[in-house]
Amino acid sequence: MMQRLAVGMLAAMPLFGVSYKQAVIGSQHDLTASGSGPVKSAATDACIFCHAPHNIQPNITPLWDHSLSSQSYTTYSSSTYTSGPQTPGSGSSKLCLSCHDGTVAVGLTVTQGSIGTSGSMTSADVLGTDLSHSHPMSMTPVDDGSLVSSLFANPPTTKDPAVKLVAGKIECTTCHDPHVPSNDPSLSMFLVRTNAGSAICLACHDPTRAQPNTLNGWTTGSHATATNIVPKTGAFGPYGTVAANSCANCHRAHNNAAGARSLDAVEEAACSTCHNGANASPPLLNVMGDYTKTYAHPTLTVSGVHDPTEGLPVNTTRHAECADCHNSHAASPQTGTPVAPTIQADLAGVSGYDTTGVLIPATKEYQVCYKCHADSSNKPVTSTYGRTAPRYPGGPMPAGYPIQPPRPADQYNVRLKFLSTIGHNVMGNSVATTTNSSLRPFMLNIDGSNNTSRPLSSTTLLYCTDCHNSDQARSSNGTGPNGPHGSIYPHLLQLNLFQDAAGGGGGGGGSTAAALCNKCHNLTTVRNESPHDDHNGVGCTSCHDPHGVIGGSPSANRAMINFDTAVAAKSTTNFGYFFGVSGRKGCYTNCHGHNHNPETY
């Protein structure tokens, strides 16, 4: 009799091709002997573990019979969570948690007491009482600029009619249909529809809304469009390609490793499964391998510091997580040659910092670098990436000679350096102080060939990554990933640049000592010009400040001359460079064993 009533109750519910009763039979939620899950019983009715027609849990639909959990739950939290309080112990999700928190026996019912079962739920299906590693549940969405606007209409709805709110809240049944296991043929997890292409996720999360929505750019980003084949097991989604997995490439709705933002792994571990040169087909370039080079951003060595809401510029412990430079929702491979300083496609959508303050998104590459290398108060005076040169000799100089710029309070602020008219032309402020006979017609690739997509002139704008880049960067005809993840050369330089040791002496570097400078400047021409012809074996950076001179002038700092004061010392009485004094140019310094007091040329 009871079985006939249960069938009648379920038959009155909406149908999806077959009745709920027919759909649940044989599924993981069927705890009879015919069920496909690990938990079995001698019962013959698949419905009785959850439902009964009489004497059930009071005021709980639909005719709920399973004993409820009395647990308190630790709910999801993160610095970016802005929606309402989560009440899984009182919302409709408590029905699912009566089994899935793992504290109540799956056979414990109100009307029949404890129904004997054998076997146990899989660990993946047990959420426990710590729900901080699951998508928020039993909560009312609050508009943070990244959610579908219809969620805040009256009545609220998602973008997809299959994905339903429950009394205006996100509940388990918003994403899951407990009676139909295979609406998604690739993932028998009782989803309300297929989640290929993250259709369920995009019913609430809206990448079409404008920045500062970090999802903006998703529809054209790599993780939504890439056709690379990936495994259907382990840390990967169930759909077989990057585009089909979409959100599931990086996120897990339940029992994820990171908790915050439901990431499947913590920090760079969320990226490494694909960006390690393995697993994807065709394989992606091995970014993780670059981090093992002698000089690398501290992505692997500093953990637990980055947060998406951290203030800019970064003044906390210095760090460089993948998300500091890349927005995984918007990033995509660069096609064609970008025009400096316009931001490249792999940096699309990420935040930046500039003279005007925080920028979301950054529009120029240098703005991404400035988050750490400009106004941050904790820039290192010495560095594990190579010796950091102190500069600004500051004089004195004889009467009538150019005044040397004073040492700035923050001489390592590259934003201030590039704002100077005496510097490499990254921000467009550089003013040529001399005709440059050594300038090549095109920038060189790392193999010495001309990069014909990068012509050079005295007004050419440069990227930071024209100098700071992988020594194998594909943008320079190499075989490795682009970007300053790591390099075999100090200061994360793409090519070798010999730097004199403190105390000077020169005589180092060999034939590739100035390979980086040779990328734009023909060194054969340079070495035959005065005064370079007398300085072979001396590092370029002993005299030239490679970023720029804060407060510099053409008469005191022509050609970015700004002595490394750990190499060059004061002459007998004076210290500095001059140009145009009685038609002469030269320097007052004691360098590489010679006292120039002055040396003119």
N, C-alpha and C positions, 0 to 999 in steps of 0.2 A: 504493500500500500504506500509506504513512504517513498519508495523508488518511483512509483507512478506520479505522486504529487511533485517530486523534485523535477521530473521530466516535464510536467505541465508548467511548473514555475519557469523553467528555463526556456520552454517553447514560446512563452509570452514575450521574451526579450527580443531585441532587434536581431536580424539575421545577417550574416556575411556569407552568402552562398550556401552555407550549412548552418544548422542551429549551433548555439553555444555548446549544448550537450554533445552533439556529434563532434565538434571541433576539439573539445577538451579531452575526449576519450582517446587514449593512447599517447597523450602528451606527457610532459614532465609534471604537470599538475594533476594528472590522473594517478592517484596513489594506490590503485588496485593492481592486481598482478599483471594487467595488460598495459600499464603505463610505461613510458620510455625513460622515466627518471630513475635515480638510484634508490629512492624510497618506495617500498612496496608494503602492501597489507593484504589481509585475507578478505577485506571488504569487496563487495561486488558493485557498489555504486560510486562513481567517480565524484559525485557532487557533495556527499555527506561530510567531507572534511572541512567544507566552508559554509554550506547552506543547510537549512532545515526549515520545514513549514511552520513549526510551532515551538514555543518555549525557548526561543533563541535569545541572543543578546538584545536587550531592549533598545528600541529607537535607533537601530543601526540597519541600514539597508545595504545590500539586498538580502534580507532574511539571513543575517549572519550568525553562524553557529560556532565558528572556531574561537577558542579562548584567546582573549587579547593579552598582549604583553603589558606589564605594569612598569616597565623600565622608563627611566629618563634618558634622553638622548643628547649626545654632543653633536651639534649641528654644524653645517658648513660655515666657514668664515674665511674671508680674505680681505685684503686692503682694497680690492676693487668691487666687492659685493655691496650693492646699494639697495637691494629689494627688501621687502618686509620681513618681520620675524618668521622663523620656521617653527611649525608646531606639529611635528610628525606624530606626537603622542595623542593628538586630539583630532587631526584631520583624517580624511578618508584613507590616507596612506598607512594609518595604524593597522588597517585590515591586512595589508600585505606584510607589514612588519611583524604581525603575530606569528608568522612562520620565519620570515627572512631576517629578523634580528637574531635568531638562533637561541633565544632564551625560553621559548615555549615549545613543547613537544608537538611535532607536526600532526600527531593523531589526537591531540587534546581538544575535545569539543564540549559544548554546553549540554547538548541533549543526550549524547551517548557516552559521555565520559571519555576515557582514554581508549582510543582505538589502537590496537597493537600494530606496530610497523617494524620493518627491518630496513637496514641501510641508513645512510646519512646524506644530507644535502651536500653538494659540492661546495668547497670553500668560496668559489666565485659567487655562489648564490646566497651566501650568508653575509649580510652587511654589518652585523653586530650592532652595538649601541653607540658606537662612534661613527656618526654619519658625516664627519668632516671630510671624508674622502669619497663622498658621493655628491652628485648634483643636488642642489638645494631642493627640498620637497616640502609640501604643505606650506607654501608661502605665496603671498600676493606680489606680483611683479611691480616694480617701481621704475619709472622711466629714467634711464641713465643715458639716453641718446643712442643706444645700440640695439634696443629691442623693437619689435614690430609695433607700430603705433596703435594697431587695433586692440592690443592688450589693455589699452587705457581708455577704450571706448565704453559706452554703456548700451548693451552689455559687452563685457570684454570677450574677445575671441582671438585665437591665433590666426595665422595666415592660411592654415591648412585645415579644412573641416574635419579631417581624420584625427587631428591633434586637438584635444578638447581640454579646456579648463574645467575644474570642478568647483563650483561656487566661487568662481573668480580666482582660484588658486591653481598653482602647479602641484599636481599630486602624482602618485605613481601611475595612475590610469591616464594621465595626460600623454604619456609615451607608451605605456604598456596596456595591452588587452589581456587580462588574465585567462580568458577562455580560448583565445585563438593563437596558437603558438607560431604559425608560419605565414603571417601576413608579409613578412620579409623572408623570401625563400633562401637568402644567404645566411640568415641569422635567426635561428629558432629560439628567440628570446621574448616571445609574446609581445612584440612591438605592434603598434597600431597601424603601421604601414611599413613599407620598405624604407630603410634609412640610407640607401645608396645615394651618393651625392649629398649626404647629410640633410635629407629632406625633412626629417623630424626636427633637427636642430634649427634649421632655417625657418621653421614655422613660427619660432619666437625670436630668434636672433637675426637682425636685419643689417646686412652689409651695405645696403643701398643708402642708408642714412649717412649724412656728411660727417667728416672729421669734426671734433676729435674722437669720433667713433673709430676705435682701433680695428674694427672689422671692415671698414671702408677699403675698397680695393680687392676684396675677396673674390669677386666673380671673375676677375682676370688674373688673379694670383696663381702661383704654381700649385699650391696645395688643392686648389679647386679645378685645375685644368690639366695637370701633368698626366700623361698616359703611361708613365713608367710602371712596369709590373712589379708588384711586391708580394711577399708571402701572405698567405691567409691564416697564418698561425702566429703564436707568440705575441710580440708587442705590436703586431700589425692588425689592421682592420680586416673584416671578413670578405671584402669585395674584390680584391685582386689588383687594383690599380690605385695610384695616389689620388686621382680625381674621384674615383668611386668611393674611396674611404673618406676623403675630405676631412671633416673635423676629427674623425677617428684615427687619422695619422698621428695625432698628438694628444688627443683627449680621450678619457674614459669616464663614462657617466657614473660608474660605481666601482668601489674598491680600487681607485686609482692610487698611484704612488705618491703624488705630490700634495694632494688635498686642494690647496689654493689653485683656482682656475681649472680644476679637474684635469690637470696634466697627467699623462700616463707615466711620466718620469720627471725627475727633478733637474731643473736647469738644463745644461747641455746634453744630459742623457736623453732628453726628449727629442733631440735633433740627431744624435749620433747614430741611431739605428739605420738611418737612410744616408746621412752625409758622411759616411765612413768609407765610401768606395765599394761597399758591398750591399747585398740584400735587394737593391732595386735593379731592374733591368729595362733599358740600359742603365749601367751604374752611374751614380752621381759622382762628381769629383770628390776626392778625399779631403774634406776640410779638417776633419779630426786629426789626420796625419800631420797637417801643418802645425798643430798645437804642440807636437812633440819635437819640433825643431828647437835649436839652441835658443832662439829669441822668439817669444810668442806673447801675445796678450794673455793675461792671467785667467783665462776662461777655465782651465782645468785645475788651477791652484788656489783660487779664492772662491768659496762657496757660502751660500746663505746670507748674502749681503744685498744683492739686487732686489728691487721691488718696483713694479710698474708705476707706483705713485711717488717714487722718490723725487725729491726736489732737484732742480737743475740750476746751476751746474752741480755736478756730483761732488759733495764735500764729505761724504761718509768714507768708509774704507774703500780704497780704490779697487775696482773690479771691472770685469769686461765679460758679461754673460752674452750669449747669442742675442738675447732680446734687447740688449743695450744698443745694438747697431741694426738689428733686423726686426721688422714686423712680419711675423710668419704668415699673417693673413693676407698681406698685400704683396710680399716680395715675389719677384719672378726673374727669370734669366734675362740678362741684357741682350737685346737684339740691335744690331747696328752699333755705331759709335756715338756715345753720348757727347754732348758739348759741355765742356767744363764752364762753370762749376755746377751745372744742373745735376741733381741727384740721380744716381743710377737706379735701374729697376730693382736690383737686389736690396736696395735700401729704402724702397718705396714705403711710405706710410709710417716710418719711424719718427720719433720725436727728435728735435734738435735744439740748439742754443746758439744765440748770436748776440750782437750788440743790442738788439731790441728786446732780448729776453728769450723766454721759452717759445719754441715754435712747434706746433702740431698740425700737420706734419712738417718735417724739414723739407726744404725745397732745393738745398744745395748740399753737396757732400761735406764740405768743411763744417757745416752746422752740426753734423753728427759727431765729428771729432771734437768740436768745441765743448761738448758736454763734459769732457774730462780734461782736455788739454788747453783750456783757455782760462776762465776765471775761477776754477776750482782752487780752494785754499790749501789743498794738500798735495800739490804736485811735488814729486820727489826732486830734491836738489841733486842727488846722485841716483843712478838708475841701474837696475840689473840688465838693462838692454844695451849697455855701452856707456862710456863716460859722458856725463852731462857737463858741457863746457861752460865755465863762467866767462862772461864777456864784459864789455864796456870799460876800456882802460881809463877813460875819464880825464885824461890829461895829467899834469898841466902841459900846455903848449906855449911856444914863444909868442910874444905880442904880435898881432897881425895874422896869426895862423887860425884856422877854423877851430871853434870851440867844440870839444868832443861831447857827445850826448852823455848825460849822467847815467849811472847805473839805475835802472827802474826798480821800483819796489818789487815788481813781479817780472823779472827778466825772462822767465820761461813761459810767459803767456803768449801762445802763438796767435791768438786773435789780435792782440796789440801789435805783434810783429807784422802780420799781414795787413793791418790797417795802415802801416807806414808806407810812405812812397818809396822807401828804400827796402825792397824785399822781393821775393818771388811773387809772381802775379797770380795769387790764389783768389783774392777778393776783388780784383780789378782796380786796386789803388796804386800799383807799382808804376813808377815813372822812370823810363830808361835814362840812365845818367851817362851812357857812352854808347858809341856804335860798337856792335858786338860782332866782330869778324869771325868768331869761333862758332856762332850759332848755326846749327845744322838746318837744312831745309825741312827735315822731318825728324820726329823723335825716333830713336832706335828701339827695336824690339830686343828682348834679352839674347837672341841669337845673333845680333848685330845687323839684321836686315832693317830696312826702312819701314816704319809704320806709316804708310802713306795716308792713313785716315787721321793722322795727328800732325799736320803741318805746323811749323814753328815760325814765329816772328817776334819782334820786340814787344808786341802787345798780346801775345797768346796767353790765354788764361789756363791755369794748371789745376789739376786735382791733387789733393794730398796723396792719393794712391799712385800718382805718377812716380813718386819717390818711395813711399812706404807701402809695400805690397809684397805678396809672396814672390820668392825668387823663381817660382815656376808659373806665374800668373798667365792664364790663357789670353788675357787682354793684351799681353805683350808677346804673343806667339809661343807661349809655354804650354805645358800639358797639365798644369795644376789649377786649383781654384783661385779666383781673384780675391783680393782683399788682404789686409794686414793681419791675418790670423797668426801667421808665423813665418819666419824666414831664417835662413842660415847666416844672415848678415846682421850685425849690430843695428840697433835702433829700428828693427823691422824694415830695413831697406831692401829694395828689390835687387840691387846690385851692390857690389863691394864699394866701400868708401873708407879709405884708410884715415884713421884719426890718430894724430900724434899723442903719445902718452904725456901725462902731466910732467912738466919739466923739459919737454921738447926733445930735440935731437934729430927728428926726421929720419930719413933713410929707410923707411918701411913701406910695406904695401905691395911691392912688386909691380908687375905689368898691369894688374887690375886695380891698382890703388885708387884710381878715380873713375872706376867703371860707371858709377852712378852719374857723375857729372858728364861723362862721355856720352850718355844717353841723349843729351841735348847740345853739348858743346864738343866740338871736334878737338880732341886733346893734342893732335899733331899741330894744329894751329896754335893752341894755347901754349904749348911747351916751347914754341919758337918765338914767343912774344916776351918782351920785358914787362915785368920783372920775373915772370914765370920761368924763364930760361935759367935763372940763377937759383931756382927753388925746387928743382926736381928732387923728389924724395921727401918733400915736406907735404903734409896733408893739406888739402884744400881748406878744410875747416879751421886750420890754425889762423888763417887770415880772414876768411869769408864766413859770415853768419848765414847759414843756409836758409833760414826762414825769413829773416828780415831784421832790421835794426829799429827798435823803438826810439822815436825821437831823432832818427838819423837824418843827415843832410848830404847833398851831393858833394860838398866840399870836405866833409869829415868822414864820409862812409861810402864814397863812390864804389860801385860794383859790390855792394854789401860787405865792404871791409869793416870788420868789427872784431878785433883780435881776441883769440882765446887766451885769457889771462893766466891760465894754467900752463901755457906753453910760452907765450910772449910776456916779457917783463919790461919794466920801465928802463929806458936808457939812462944815461948818467943823470939827466935832470928832467927829461920830458917823456911823454908816453901818448902815442896816438898816430893817426894818419892824416895826411893833408893832400889836397888837390887844388891846383890853380893858384898857388902862391908864387908870384913872380914867374908865372908860366911853368912852375915845377910841380912835381908830385913826389910823394915819398912818405917815409915813416920815421918816427922816433920810437925805437924799441930795442930790447936786447933779446935776440931770438936765435935759435939753433947755433949758439956759440959765437954770435957776432953782435957787436954793439953798434946799432944804427943811430947816429946822433947828429944829423939824420942821415938816412940813406935815400938818395934821390934817383929818379930814373925817368 
